[in-house]
Amino acid sequence: MTPSTRTEPRAAAARTRAVLGVAWLLFWALMVSVAVQDYVRGKGTALWQPVLWETTSMLTATLLVLVHRRFTRRFDYLLAWPWRWFGLRALILPLYWITFVPLAFGMRHAVYALAGAVYHHPGWGEVFVYESLKLTIFVSMFTLIEFGILSYLELLDQKLRAEQANALLRQAQLRRLTQQMQPHFLFNALNTISSLMHSDVDKADAVLIQLGEVLRATLDVSELHEAPLATELRLVRGYARVMEERYADRVAIAWDIDDQALACAVPVMSLQPLVENVFKHTVERRRQPVRIVVRAARDGAILTLSVQDDGGTLDLDAVPGIGLANLRARLDALYQGAASLELRQLEPLGVRADLTLPCAR
């Protein structure tokens, strides 16, 4: 998972909270504006009074909402059972009735007293009933909005957890596939040296030295899933030299590499199984010389790697070997459909393997 992917749900949650904060302030600004207009229509002249009424209501409501959220956060898991979640909010509703009037009206009386005035309002019984009805409507609307927002944030959190789980799964899969690939490659190389020991000890020694170079290149990328094409080519060229020593005078390899493609990231040991496939299915089975061409070309954001021979035949019914099956599995894990590997029969003879993938520097 990329950093941008990991932070996307968190950024969305932060944006949601910011929008809510702005919407809350705009709501109370509207309430103040309406109160002032009503006051002016009633021939009132002290505009600070309606501003005070709605401001004290806003401060009290904000305090209650923050306290409410502080003590109900632990029950967010009940979102999966909406009726239980709403039932808990219904139990909290009487606390709004009990606390709102003393806090809001207490602040109003205090400010009026400081201004040398008296705050007049209906009897306390009527005030409690009226404000409780208003609060019930307000809290019901707030609860519905809260449920929607919390459900949305929970969805974002689930998305983040799913992406993290998928990323860990892909990493584990890639690690397993890479670990599977390296012993497979080493086994084939040692088998080559073993064959040469019976016919040409000096050549076997030269191949062993080449193998050491290849293993050093392999160790450089042993902990990576991707590496620059330049690094991958170092490994493939070393492998090719090992095989050229074994099949001297029976194989010729040409390299057609676009310099602009060298910085593109490719799966580790992605070209090597394609070259190995030619040796296994064509060079080993033919006595005539085989020409292999390895190409790398970049077209914008697309990288195409190809390995072509002039003597192979494609058996469509054959089960793919471990190298190609492994490579396809890694392509799927790394690029999830954005990369492809295709084998094509050429005429009159020859097979070309085309590996297409996004070019990421």
C-alpha contacts under 8 A as a table, 3 or more apart, distances in Angstrom:
res1	aa1	res2	aa2	distance
1	M	5	T	6.20
1	M	6	R	6.59
1	M	163	E	7.11
1	M	164	Q	6.84
1	M	167	A	5.24
2	T	5	T	5.17
2	T	6	R	6.33
3	P	6	R	5.07
3	P	7	T	6.20
4	S	7	T	5.31
4	S	8	E	6.04
5	T	8	E	5.34
5	T	9	P	7.90
6	R	9	P	7.02
6	R	10	R	7.77
6	R	160	L	6.58
6	R	163	E	7.59
6	R	164	Q	7.52
7	T	10	R	5.16
7	T	11	A	5.94
8	E	11	A	5.14
8	E	12	A	6.16
9	P	12	A	5.02
9	P	13	A	6.20
9	P	156	L	5.29
9	P	157	D	6.72
9	P	159	K	7.32
9	P	160	L	6.15
10	R	13	A	5.06
10	R	14	A	6.21
10	R	156	L	7.73
10	R	157	D	7.89
11	A	14	A	5.03
11	A	15	R	6.13
12	A	15	R	5.08
12	A	16	T	6.16
12	A	156	L	7.84
13	A	16	T	5.03
13	A	17	R	6.33
13	A	153	L	6.12
13	A	156	L	7.40
14	A	17	R	5.21
14	A	18	A	6.22
15	R	18	A	5.05
15	R	19	V	6.13
16	T	19	V	5.16
16	T	20	L	6.19
17	R	20	L	5.02
17	R	21	G	6.23
18	A	21	G	5.13
18	A	22	V	6.35
19	V	22	V	5.17
19	V	23	A	6.04
20	L	23	A	4.97
20	L	24	W	6.04
21	G	24	W	5.15
21	G	25	L	6.41
22	V	25	L	5.22
22	V	26	L	6.16
23	A	26	L	5.03
23	A	27	F	6.04
24	W	27	F	5.15
24	W	28	W	6.49
25	L	28	W	5.32
25	L	29	A	6.09
26	L	29	A	4.92
26	L	30	L	6.13
27	F	30	L	5.16
27	F	31	M	6.35
28	W	31	M	4.80
28	W	32	V	6.14
28	W	54	E	7.41
28	W	55	T	7.82
28	W	58	M	6.49
29	A	32	V	5.13
29	A	33	S	6.17
30	L	33	S	5.01
30	L	34	V	6.17
31	M	34	V	5.20
31	M	35	A	6.14
31	M	54	E	6.67
32	V	35	A	5.10
32	V	36	V	6.13
32	V	50	P	6.98
32	V	51	V	5.73
32	V	54	E	5.56
32	V	55	T	7.34
33	S	36	V	5.20
33	S	37	Q	6.25
34	V	37	Q	5.14
34	V	38	D	6.20
35	A	38	D	5.18
35	A	39	Y	6.09
35	A	50	P	5.62
35	A	51	V	7.35
35	A	54	E	7.39
36	V	39	Y	4.99
36	V	40	V	6.13
36	V	47	L	6.62
36	V	50	P	5.53
36	V	51	V	6.79
37	Q	40	V	5.13
37	Q	41	R	6.17
38	D	41	R	5.12
38	D	42	G	6.26
39	Y	42	G	5.06
39	Y	43	K	6.67
39	Y	44	G	5.35
39	Y	45	T	8.00
39	Y	47	L	7.61
39	Y	50	P	6.76
40	V	43	K	5.11
40	V	44	G	5.08
40	V	45	T	6.87
40	V	47	L	7.87
41	R	44	G	7.27
44	G	47	L	7.27
46	A	49	Q	5.94
47	L	50	P	6.04
47	L	51	V	6.65
48	W	51	V	5.08
48	W	52	L	5.92
49	Q	52	L	4.98
49	Q	53	W	6.25
50	P	53	W	4.98
50	P	54	E	6.36
51	V	54	E	5.55
51	V	55	T	5.90
52	L	55	T	5.02
52	L	56	T	5.96
52	L	108	R	6.96
53	W	56	T	5.51
53	W	57	S	6.36
53	W	108	R	6.83
54	E	57	S	4.92
54	E	58	M	6.05
55	T	58	M	4.95
55	T	59	L	6.14
56	T	59	L	5.10
56	T	60	T	6.04
56	T	104	A	5.28
56	T	105	F	7.78
56	T	107	M	6.62
56	T	108	R	6.92
57	S	60	T	5.21
57	S	61	A	5.93
57	S	104	A	5.68
58	M	61	A	5.09
58	M	62	T	5.89
59	L	62	T	5.13
59	L	63	L	6.12
59	L	104	A	7.90
60	T	63	L	5.14
60	T	64	L	6.16
60	T	100	F	6.50
60	T	103	L	6.47
60	T	104	A	5.85
61	A	64	L	5.09
61	A	65	V	6.00
61	A	100	F	7.47
62	T	65	V	5.10
62	T	66	L	6.14
63	L	66	L	5.22
63	L	67	V	6.16
64	L	67	V	5.11
64	L	68	H	5.81
64	L	96	Y	7.32
65	V	68	H	4.88
65	V	69	R	6.06
66	L	69	R	5.12
66	L	70	R	6.01
67	V	70	R	4.93
67	V	71	F	6.35
68	H	71	F	5.56
68	H	72	T	6.08
69	R	72	T	5.17
69	R	73	R	5.68
70	R	73	R	5.85
71	F	74	R	6.90
72	T	75	F	5.45
72	T	76	D	7.14
73	R	76	D	5.52
74	R	77	Y	7.45
75	F	78	L	5.73
75	F	85	W	7.72
76	D	79	L	5.70
76	D	85	W	7.86
76	D	150	L	7.84
77	Y	80	A	6.44
78	L	81	W	5.18
78	L	82	P	6.68
78	L	84	R	6.45
78	L	85	W	5.23
79	L	82	P	5.35
79	L	85	W	5.94
79	L	147	F	7.62
79	L	150	L	7.96
79	L	151	S	6.90
81	W	84	R	5.60
81	W	85	W	6.35
82	P	85	W	4.91
82	P	86	F	6.02
83	W	86	F	5.12
83	W	87	G	5.86
84	R	87	G	4.90
84	R	88	L	6.25
85	W	88	L	5.35
85	W	89	R	6.64
86	F	89	R	5.06
86	F	90	A	6.25
86	F	143	T	7.86
87	G	90	A	5.02
87	G	91	L	6.46
88	L	91	L	5.20
88	L	92	I	6.61
89	R	92	I	5.10
89	R	93	L	6.43
89	R	143	T	7.46
90	A	93	L	5.23
91	L	94	P	6.91
92	I	95	L	5.62
92	I	96	Y	7.36
93	L	96	Y	5.44
93	L	97	W	6.93
93	L	136	T	7.33
93	L	139	V	7.53
94	P	97	W	5.03
94	P	98	I	6.28
95	L	98	I	5.14
95	L	99	T	6.09
96	Y	99	T	5.38
96	Y	100	F	5.61
96	Y	132	S	7.84
96	Y	135	L	7.16
97	W	100	F	5.85
97	W	101	V	7.17
97	W	128	F	7.35
97	W	131	E	7.53
97	W	132	S	5.21
97	W	135	L	7.08
98	I	101	V	6.95
98	I	102	P	7.61
99	T	102	P	5.79
99	T	103	L	6.25
100	F	103	L	5.41
100	F	104	A	5.92
101	V	104	A	5.39
101	V	105	F	5.52
101	V	106	G	7.59
101	V	127	V	7.77
101	V	128	F	6.69
101	V	131	E	7.19
102	P	105	F	5.56
102	P	106	G	5.40
103	L	106	G	5.12
103	L	107	M	6.29
104	A	107	M	5.38
104	A	108	R	6.45
105	F	108	R	4.94
105	F	109	H	6.13
106	G	109	H	5.24
106	G	110	A	6.21
107	M	110	A	5.06
107	M	111	V	6.19
108	R	111	V	5.27
108	R	112	Y	6.09
108	R	119	Y	7.03
109	H	112	Y	5.15
109	H	113	A	6.05
109	H	118	V	7.13
109	H	119	Y	5.69
110	A	113	A	5.11
110	A	114	L	6.28
111	V	114	L	5.03
111	V	115	A	6.22
112	Y	115	A	4.99
112	Y	116	G	6.22
112	Y	117	A	4.95
112	Y	118	V	5.65
112	Y	119	Y	5.95
113	A	116	G	4.99
113	A	117	A	5.43
113	A	118	V	6.25
113	A	119	Y	7.98
114	L	117	A	7.48
121	H	127	V	7.79
122	P	126	E	6.35
122	P	127	V	6.23
123	G	126	E	5.43
123	G	127	V	6.17
124	W	127	V	4.91
124	W	128	F	6.04
125	G	128	F	5.25
125	G	129	V	6.33
126	E	129	V	5.21
126	E	130	Y	6.03
127	V	130	Y	5.19
127	V	131	E	5.86
128	F	131	E	5.30
128	F	132	S	5.78
129	V	132	S	5.14
129	V	133	L	6.26
130	Y	133	L	5.31
130	Y	134	K	6.40
131	E	134	K	5.00
131	E	135	L	5.95
132	S	135	L	4.92
132	S	136	T	6.00
133	L	136	T	5.09
133	L	137	I	6.48
134	K	137	I	5.33
134	K	138	F	6.12
135	L	138	F	4.86
135	L	139	V	5.72
136	T	139	V	5.25
136	T	140	S	5.96
137	I	140	S	5.19
137	I	141	M	6.31
138	F	141	M	5.28
138	F	142	F	6.12
139	V	142	F	4.84
139	V	143	T	5.85
140	S	143	T	5.07
140	S	144	L	6.31
141	M	144	L	5.26
141	M	145	I	6.29
142	F	145	I	5.10
142	F	146	E	5.93
143	T	146	E	4.90
143	T	147	F	6.05
144	L	147	F	5.14
144	L	148	G	6.37
145	I	148	G	5.17
145	I	149	I	6.18
146	E	149	I	5.13
146	E	150	L	5.93
147	F	150	L	5.27
147	F	151	S	5.96
148	G	151	S	5.17
148	G	152	Y	6.17
149	I	152	Y	5.05
149	I	153	L	6.17
150	L	153	L	5.02
150	L	154	E	5.97
151	S	154	E	5.04
151	S	155	L	6.16
152	Y	155	L	5.02
152	Y	156	L	6.34
153	L	156	L	4.99
153	L	157	D	6.14
154	E	157	D	4.93
154	E	158	Q	6.08
155	L	158	Q	5.06
155	L	159	K	6.13
156	L	159	K	4.97
156	L	160	L	6.23
157	D	160	L	5.03
157	D	161	R	6.20
158	Q	161	R	5.04
158	Q	162	A	6.00
159	K	162	A	5.07
159	K	163	E	6.12
160	L	163	E	5.11
160	L	164	Q	6.15
161	R	164	Q	5.05
161	R	165	A	6.07
162	A	165	A	5.05
162	A	166	N	6.04
163	E	166	N	5.05
163	E	167	A	6.02
164	Q	167	A	5.04
164	Q	168	L	6.18
165	A	168	L	5.15
165	A	169	L	6.09
166	N	169	L	4.95
166	N	170	R	6.07
167	A	170	R	5.10
167	A	171	Q	6.13
168	L	171	Q	5.04
168	L	172	A	6.14
169	L	172	A	5.13
169	L	173	Q	6.09
170	R	173	Q	4.97
170	R	174	L	5.99
170	R	333	A	5.74
170	R	334	L	7.40
171	Q	174	L	5.09
171	Q	175	R	6.02
172	A	175	R	5.09
172	A	176	R	6.17
173	Q	176	R	5.14
173	Q	177	L	6.16
173	Q	330	R	8.00
173	Q	333	A	7.55
174	L	177	L	5.02
174	L	178	T	5.96
174	L	225	H	6.77
174	L	330	R	6.13
174	L	333	A	7.09
174	L	334	L	7.99
175	R	178	T	5.15
175	R	179	Q	6.04
175	R	225	H	7.56
176	R	179	Q	5.16
176	R	180	Q	6.07
177	L	180	Q	4.94
177	L	181	M	6.13
177	L	326	N	6.38
177	L	329	A	7.96
177	L	330	R	7.03
178	T	181	M	5.01
178	T	182	Q	6.36
178	T	222	S	7.93
178	T	225	H	7.60
178	T	268	V	7.86
179	Q	182	Q	5.55
179	Q	183	P	7.01
180	Q	183	P	6.10
180	Q	184	H	6.55
181	M	184	H	5.14
181	M	185	F	6.23
181	M	269	M	7.94
181	M	323	G	7.12
181	M	326	N	7.32
182	Q	185	F	5.18
182	Q	186	L	6.22
183	P	186	L	4.99
183	P	187	F	5.98
184	H	187	F	5.22
184	H	188	N	6.50
185	F	188	N	5.34
185	F	189	A	6.34
186	L	189	A	5.09
186	L	190	L	6.10
187	F	190	L	5.26
187	F	191	N	6.10
188	N	191	N	5.01
188	N	192	T	6.33
189	A	192	T	5.10
189	A	193	I	6.51
189	A	211	L	7.22
189	A	242	V	7.59
190	L	193	I	5.04
190	L	194	S	6.07
191	N	194	S	4.99
191	N	195	S	6.26
192	T	195	S	5.22
192	T	196	L	6.42
192	T	243	M	7.67
192	T	246	R	6.77
193	I	196	L	5.11
193	I	197	M	6.24
193	I	204	A	5.38
193	I	207	V	6.63
193	I	208	L	6.78
193	I	246	R	7.99
194	S	197	M	5.28
194	S	198	H	7.33
194	S	204	A	7.74
195	S	198	H	6.02
195	S	199	S	7.35
196	L	199	S	5.26
196	L	200	D	5.48
196	L	201	V	6.60
196	L	203	K	6.88
196	L	204	A	5.17
196	L	246	R	6.93
197	M	200	D	5.74
197	M	201	V	4.99
197	M	204	A	5.60
198	H	201	V	7.11
200	D	203	K	5.37
200	D	204	A	6.20
201	V	204	A	4.90
201	V	205	D	6.14
202	D	205	D	5.07
202	D	206	A	6.32
203	K	206	A	4.96
203	K	207	V	6.08
203	K	245	E	6.86
203	K	246	R	7.84
204	A	207	V	5.03
204	A	208	L	6.10
205	D	208	L	4.99
205	D	209	I	6.39
206	A	209	I	5.16
206	A	210	Q	6.36
206	A	245	E	7.93
207	V	210	Q	4.94
207	V	211	L	6.06
207	V	241	R	7.91
207	V	242	V	5.31
207	V	245	E	6.46
207	V	246	R	7.80
208	L	211	L	4.89
208	L	212	G	6.31
209	I	212	G	5.10
209	I	213	E	6.63
210	Q	213	E	5.13
210	Q	214	V	6.38
210	Q	238	G	6.39
210	Q	239	Y	7.76
210	Q	241	R	6.97
210	Q	242	V	5.91
211	L	214	V	4.95
211	L	215	L	6.10
211	L	238	G	7.27
211	L	239	Y	7.29
211	L	242	V	6.59
212	G	215	L	5.09
212	G	216	R	6.22
213	E	216	R	5.16
213	E	217	A	6.36
213	E	238	G	6.66
214	V	217	A	5.06
214	V	218	T	6.12
214	V	234	R	7.98
214	V	235	L	5.60
214	V	238	G	5.22
214	V	239	Y	6.32
215	L	218	T	4.80
215	L	219	L	6.10
216	R	219	L	5.14
216	R	220	D	6.43
217	A	220	D	5.21
217	A	221	V	6.96
217	A	231	T	7.88
217	A	234	R	6.93
217	A	235	L	5.58
218	T	221	V	5.50
218	T	222	S	5.90
218	T	235	L	6.68
219	L	222	S	4.85
219	L	223	E	8.00
220	D	223	E	7.83
221	V	224	L	5.17
221	V	225	H	7.86
221	V	227	A	7.13
221	V	268	V	7.02
224	L	227	A	6.89
224	L	268	V	7.02
225	H	267	P	5.80
225	H	268	V	5.68
226	E	265	A	5.92
226	E	266	V	5.26
226	E	267	P	4.29
226	E	268	V	5.07
227	A	231	T	6.32
227	A	232	E	6.68
227	A	265	A	5.15
227	A	266	V	5.61
227	A	267	P	6.40
227	A	268	V	5.93
228	P	231	T	5.38
228	P	232	E	6.53
228	P	262	L	6.45
228	P	263	A	5.20
228	P	264	C	5.35
228	P	265	A	4.31
228	P	266	V	6.05
228	P	361	R	7.67
229	L	232	E	4.91
229	L	233	L	6.02
229	L	261	A	6.98
229	L	262	L	4.87
229	L	263	A	6.01
229	L	264	C	5.69
229	L	265	A	5.89
229	L	266	V	5.88
230	A	233	L	5.16
230	A	234	R	6.45
230	A	262	L	4.86
230	A	263	A	6.64
231	T	234	R	5.18
231	T	235	L	6.76
232	E	235	L	5.29
232	E	236	V	6.27
232	E	266	V	7.61
232	E	268	V	6.50
232	E	269	M	6.56
232	E	270	S	7.73
232	E	271	L	7.30
233	L	236	V	4.90
233	L	237	R	5.80
233	L	271	L	7.77
234	R	237	R	5.36
234	R	238	G	6.29
235	L	238	G	5.23
235	L	239	Y	6.32
235	L	269	M	7.77
235	L	272	Q	7.65
236	V	239	Y	5.02
236	V	240	A	6.04
236	V	269	M	7.85
236	V	271	L	6.62
236	V	272	Q	5.27
236	V	275	V	7.89
237	R	240	A	4.93
237	R	241	R	6.19
238	G	241	R	5.19
238	G	242	V	6.44
239	Y	242	V	5.13
239	Y	243	M	6.41
239	Y	272	Q	7.40
240	A	243	M	5.12
240	A	244	E	6.00
240	A	253	I	7.98
240	A	275	V	7.66
241	R	244	E	4.96
241	R	245	E	6.23
242	V	245	E	5.37
242	V	246	R	6.66
243	M	246	R	5.04
243	M	247	Y	6.14
243	M	279	F	7.89
244	E	247	Y	5.08
244	E	248	A	5.48
244	E	251	V	6.60
244	E	252	A	7.69
245	E	248	A	5.34
247	Y	250	R	5.40
247	Y	251	V	6.36
247	Y	283	V	7.98
248	A	251	V	6.59
249	D	252	A	7.74
249	D	289	P	6.88
250	R	283	V	7.33
250	R	287	R	7.11
250	R	288	Q	6.50
250	R	289	P	4.22
250	R	290	V	6.14
251	V	283	V	7.15
251	V	289	P	5.31
251	V	290	V	4.78
251	V	291	R	5.79
251	V	292	I	7.36
252	A	289	P	7.54
252	A	290	V	6.42
252	A	291	R	4.90
252	A	292	I	6.12
253	I	291	R	5.99
253	I	292	I	4.72
253	I	293	V	5.79
253	I	294	V	7.46
254	A	291	R	7.73
254	A	292	I	6.22
254	A	293	V	4.77
254	A	294	V	6.24
255	W	293	V	5.97
255	W	294	V	5.00
255	W	295	R	6.14
256	D	293	V	7.20
256	D	294	V	6.03
256	D	295	R	4.62
256	D	296	A	6.52
257	I	261	A	7.54
257	I	294	V	7.65
257	I	295	R	5.42
257	I	296	A	4.77
257	I	297	A	6.60
258	D	261	A	5.45
258	D	262	L	7.16
258	D	295	R	7.87
258	D	296	A	5.73
258	D	297	A	5.17
258	D	298	R	6.91
259	D	262	L	5.49
260	Q	263	A	6.95
260	Q	297	A	7.76
260	Q	298	R	6.54
261	A	264	C	5.46
261	A	296	A	6.69
261	A	297	A	6.05
261	A	298	R	5.26
261	A	303	L	6.92
261	A	359	C	7.94
263	A	361	R	5.63
264	C	303	L	7.47
264	C	359	C	5.07
264	C	360	A	5.31
264	C	361	R	4.77
265	A	359	C	6.39
265	A	360	A	5.45
265	A	361	R	5.85
266	V	270	S	7.13
266	V	357	L	7.94
266	V	359	C	7.92
267	P	270	S	5.47
267	P	330	R	7.60
267	P	331	L	7.54
269	M	272	Q	5.37
269	M	273	P	6.97
270	S	273	P	6.24
270	S	274	L	7.28
270	S	327	L	6.34
271	L	274	L	5.31
271	L	275	V	6.46
271	L	305	L	7.66
272	Q	275	V	5.22
272	Q	276	E	5.99
273	P	276	E	4.81
273	P	277	N	5.91
273	P	323	G	5.18
273	P	324	L	6.44
273	P	327	L	7.73
274	L	277	N	5.10
274	L	278	V	6.78
274	L	307	V	6.38
274	L	323	G	7.83
274	L	324	L	7.30
274	L	353	A	6.92
275	V	278	V	5.37
275	V	279	F	6.74
275	V	307	V	6.49
276	E	279	F	5.19
276	E	280	K	6.14
277	N	280	K	5.14
277	N	281	H	6.00
277	N	282	T	7.91
277	N	323	G	7.79
278	V	281	H	5.45
278	V	282	T	5.28
278	V	283	V	6.44
278	V	292	I	7.99
278	V	309	D	6.99
278	V	312	G	7.55
279	F	282	T	5.56
279	F	283	V	4.61
279	F	284	E	5.93
280	K	283	V	6.42
280	K	284	E	5.68
280	K	285	R	7.77
281	H	284	E	6.39
281	H	285	R	6.46
281	H	312	G	7.10
282	T	285	R	5.32
282	T	286	R	6.13
282	T	290	V	7.77
282	T	311	G	6.47
282	T	312	G	5.08
282	T	313	T	7.81
283	V	286	R	5.42
283	V	287	R	7.63
283	V	289	P	7.81
283	V	290	V	6.35
284	E	287	R	7.91
286	R	289	P	7.58
286	R	290	V	7.94
286	R	311	G	7.93
290	V	309	D	6.71
290	V	310	D	6.22
290	V	311	G	6.13
291	R	309	D	5.60
291	R	310	D	5.85
291	R	311	G	7.82
292	I	307	V	6.98
292	I	308	Q	5.57
292	I	309	D	4.50
292	I	310	D	7.02
293	V	306	S	7.94
293	V	307	V	5.78
293	V	308	Q	5.20
293	V	309	D	6.46
294	V	305	L	7.56
294	V	306	S	5.84
294	V	307	V	4.64
294	V	308	Q	6.58
295	R	304	T	7.97
295	R	305	L	5.67
295	R	306	S	5.16
295	R	307	V	6.46
296	A	303	L	7.25
296	A	304	T	5.79
296	A	305	L	4.54
296	A	306	S	6.56
297	A	303	L	5.93
297	A	304	T	5.37
297	A	305	L	6.61
298	R	301	A	7.22
298	R	302	I	5.82
298	R	303	L	4.53
298	R	304	T	6.29
298	R	359	C	7.62
299	D	302	I	5.24
299	D	303	L	6.37
300	G	303	L	7.93
300	G	359	C	7.90
301	A	358	P	5.83
301	A	359	C	4.95
301	A	360	A	7.39
302	I	356	T	7.01
302	I	357	L	5.98
302	I	358	P	4.80
302	I	359	C	5.17
303	L	356	T	5.76
303	L	357	L	5.47
303	L	358	P	5.92
303	L	359	C	5.30
304	T	354	D	6.78
304	T	355	L	5.65
304	T	356	T	4.52
304	T	357	L	6.65
305	L	354	D	5.82
305	L	355	L	4.98
305	L	356	T	6.40
306	S	352	R	6.68
306	S	353	A	5.35
306	S	354	D	4.46
306	S	355	L	6.06
307	V	352	R	5.68
307	V	353	A	5.27
307	V	354	D	6.86
308	Q	350	G	7.06
308	Q	351	V	5.73
308	Q	352	R	4.17
308	Q	353	A	6.35
309	D	312	G	6.45
309	D	350	G	5.10
309	D	351	V	5.63
309	D	352	R	6.54
310	D	346	L	7.96
310	D	349	L	5.71
310	D	350	G	4.03
310	D	351	V	6.90
311	G	349	L	5.00
311	G	350	G	4.44
311	G	351	V	7.41
312	G	349	L	5.85
312	G	350	G	4.26
312	G	351	V	5.39
313	T	345	Q	6.51
313	T	349	L	6.30
313	T	350	G	5.89
313	T	351	V	6.17
314	L	343	L	7.84
314	L	344	R	7.36
314	L	345	Q	5.73
314	L	351	V	6.48
315	D	318	A	5.49
320	P	323	G	7.95
320	P	324	L	6.10
320	P	325	A	5.92
321	G	324	L	5.65
321	G	325	A	6.12
322	I	325	A	5.16
322	I	326	N	5.73
323	G	326	N	5.20
323	G	327	L	6.17
324	L	327	L	5.00
324	L	328	R	6.15
325	A	328	R	5.24
325	A	329	A	6.26
326	N	329	A	5.19
326	N	330	R	6.29
327	L	330	R	5.13
327	L	331	L	6.15
328	R	331	L	5.07
328	R	332	D	6.24
328	R	340	S	7.81
328	R	341	L	6.95
329	A	332	D	5.21
329	A	333	A	6.27
330	R	333	A	5.03
330	R	334	L	5.98
331	L	334	L	5.20
331	L	335	Y	5.71
331	L	336	Q	7.14
331	L	337	G	7.85
331	L	339	A	6.23
331	L	340	S	7.35
332	D	335	Y	5.52
332	D	336	Q	4.66
332	D	337	G	5.95
332	D	339	A	7.36
333	A	336	Q	5.71
335	Y	338	A	5.15
335	Y	339	A	5.95
335	Y	357	L	7.93
336	Q	339	A	7.43
337	G	340	S	7.28
338	A	357	L	6.44
338	A	358	P	6.97
339	A	355	L	7.49
339	A	356	T	5.50
339	A	357	L	4.27
339	A	358	P	6.84
340	S	354	D	7.94
340	S	355	L	5.83
340	S	356	T	5.30
340	S	357	L	6.58
341	L	353	A	7.05
341	L	354	D	5.68
341	L	355	L	4.55
341	L	356	T	6.51
342	E	353	A	5.70
342	E	354	D	5.26
342	E	355	L	6.64
343	L	351	V	6.88
343	L	352	R	5.74
343	L	353	A	4.48
343	L	354	D	6.44
344	R	351	V	5.63
344	R	352	R	5.22
344	R	353	A	6.42
345	Q	349	L	7.41
345	Q	350	G	6.20
345	Q	351	V	4.77
345	Q	352	R	6.62
346	L	349	L	5.52
346	L	350	G	4.89
346	L	351	V	5.47
346	L	352	R	7.06
347	E	350	G	6.65
